[in-house]
């Protein structure tokens, strides 16, 4: 019997996009905020925008290969702002704020339809719910959940930035099992990617994997299509989840 349903955040509870000019706007925003803290970078916004995009891709590649998440001050000093002469010690007091801005303001985020109805329905079924997210900011997930009115539904929030581990490692799923006090065969997960979510659930041996459609990540999943990583269900709307859980528990 499934007793808990856990969710990814980005791409699952909300989708994100980067409209024309958004990344350049964020580069200016970042320069202004660093200036507020007395840190002046000798770089134009256009150049910082280019560096941020290239450096963040390099960090993403490293973290996906190692399945590790570095502390925020190390991410910013050794990757995102590499070459700007800023040490981990200089960035440590503001690294979490920079990470929050990066995750919250850099993309344009749109919440999925039927968020509240889905969590209300799962709660009415007696399901525990929670989050497992690859994220560099410790504060942005609680902020989004409060913004969406979902905080009260969460039995656990497992974040890569706190655990130092990233999906698809089974270890981050084990942390959720420990937090919930439930075994893999009683757990379901909802995510949007093959590379992180489907593979992670299969690595952890959880009972059920539900993949929600997100065309925006197709380029990141291309290498895993047709390689044997299949979800148990594919959905287009979160509101399909309660019926799937009911069906699976009737069969059980």
N, C-alpha and C positions, 0 to 999 in steps of 0.2 A: 504493500500500500504506500502510495506517495503521501508524505506528511508535510513536505515543505517545497516551495517553488522559489528558486533564487534567480536573480536577474542581472544581466549586464546593464551598464548605464548608457554610455554613448553608442548610438546606433540602435538601441533597443528601447529604452524609455524615452529617448529623444533622438532626433537625427540632426546632423549638422552639415553646413555648407560654407563655402568661402566665396562670397560674391566678389565681383571685380572691385579691386581697391581695398578690400578688407584687410589683407595682410599688411599693406603699406600703412593703413590707418593704425593697425596694432603696433607696428614698429615705432610710429610717432608717439603713441600712447606709452609705450615702454620707455622710450627716451625721456619723456616728461616725468614719468614716475620715478625713474632712477635719479633724475635731476632733483626731485623733491627730497631725496635722501642724500643729496650732496655728491652724487656719482655722475660725472659728466663724461660721456663717451665721445671721442673724436671720430664720429662716423655720421654720414648722412642717412636719413630714414630709408632711402631707396637701397643703400648698401646694407644696412642692418636687416632690412626685409629679406634681401637675398641670402645673407648669412644665416638668418634664423631658419629659413626654409631648408637650406642645405644642411645645416648643423642638426636640426631636429630630425631630418631623415637619417642622418648618420647615427644619432642616438637611438632612434627607433630600430634601425637595423641591428645595432649592437645588443639592445635589450631583447629583441626577438630571438637572437642567436643564443644569448646567455641565459634568458629567462630570469633576469635579475632587474630590479628597479633600484637605481642609485638614490642616495639622499638628494634633496632638492638643491642644496648649495653646490653639490658636485655636478649635477646636471647642468646648472647654469654656468658654472665657472669652466668646466671642462668640455662642454658641448655647446649649449645654446649661445653663450657669449664668449666662446673661445676666441683667443686672439685680441681680446679687449683689455688684457692686463689686470683682470679682477680675480682675486683669490677666493677660495672657499670661505675663509674667515671674514672677508669683506661682505660677501653675499649672504652669509648665514642668517643675519637678523631679518633680512627681507626676502629670502628665497621662497618661503611659503606664499607670501603675497604675490610674488612674481609668477609662481606656479598657478595660483588661483586665477590671476588675470589671463594667463596663457590658456587655461582650460575653460574659463567662463566667458571671456570677452573676445578672444582671437577668432573662434568660429561663430557663425550665426546658428544658434540652436533653436530647434522647433520641437516642442514636446509632442509625443505621439498622441493620437486621439484615444479616448476611452481609458486613460490612465486610472482615474478614480474608480470608474465602474469595474475595471478588472480587479483591482486590489480589494474593493468592497466584496465582490463575488468570491474571491479566494478566501477572504477572512470569514465570510458566512459559511464556507465549507470547512472551516477549522484549519485551514492551511497556514503554516508559518511562511513568512516571506523575508527575503533579504537581498543583499547586493554582493556580487563579486566583480570588482572593476580594476582594470589596468589604468592607473591614473597617477599623475605626478603630484597632484595637490591633495593634501589631507583634508582640507576644508571644503572643497568644491562639491563633493558628493552629498554631505549633509546639507549644504546650501541648496542644491538642486532639489533634494527630497523635501525640504521645508517649503521651497517655492511651489512645488507641485502638490503639496498637501499630503505627502506620503510618509512622513517621518514616523508617525504612530503605528504604521504597519510593519516596520522593520525589526526583525528579531536579530539580525546581524548585518554588519557592514564590513566586508573584507576588502581592503584596498591594497594594491600592490606597493604603494608608496610607504605604507606602514609595515607590510609583511616583508618587503625586499624581494618578493617573488612575483612573477608574472604568469598569467595564463599563456600558454596551455599547460604549464607545469601542474601535475596532480597535487603538488604540495599546497598550493593556494586553496584548492578545493577541500583538502583535508582540514584546513583551518576553519572553514565553514562547517564541516561535519562536527568538529570539536565544539564550536560555538553553539550549535543547535542541539548537540547531543543525539544526532541521528546518523544512521549508517548510510552508505552510498545507495543501497537498494530502496531507500525511502525518500530519495531526493530527485527533483527535476530542476532543469536549468533552461533559461530563455536567453538567447543571445543572437547576434546578427552575423557573426563571422564563422567561417570554417576554420581559419588559421588559428584563432584563439579559443573560440567557444566550443565548436563541435569537437575539435581535437582535445581540448581540455577535459570535456565531459567524458570522452572515450578513455583518455588517460586515467581519469579518476574512477571510472567504472560506475558512474551514476546511472540511476534507473532510466531517466528520460531526458532527451535533448530536443528542445523546440527551437527552430531557427526562424527568426522573423526577417522578412524581406527588407533589404537595404541596398539598393543599386549603387550607392555611393562607395561601397567597399569592394566592389567586384575586382578592381585592379589588385587589391591586396590578397585576395583569395584565389587568384587565377592559378597559382602554382599548385593548389590543393584540389582543384576540381577534377573529379574522376580518379582520385587516388584512394578511394575507399572510405573517406570520411563523410558519412551521411547522417543527417539528423533523423530523429524518429518522426518528426512532423515539421512541415514548412507552413508558415502562416503569413498573412498580410496585415493582420490587426490583432492587437493585444487581447481584445475581447473574445477571441477564439480559445484562449488558454483555459478558462474554467471548464468548458465542455470537454476539452481533451483530458484534463485531469480526472473529471468524473468518469469518462469512458474507460480510462486506464485502470482506475480503482474498481470499477464494476467488473472488468475482466479479471482483475487480481482476486 
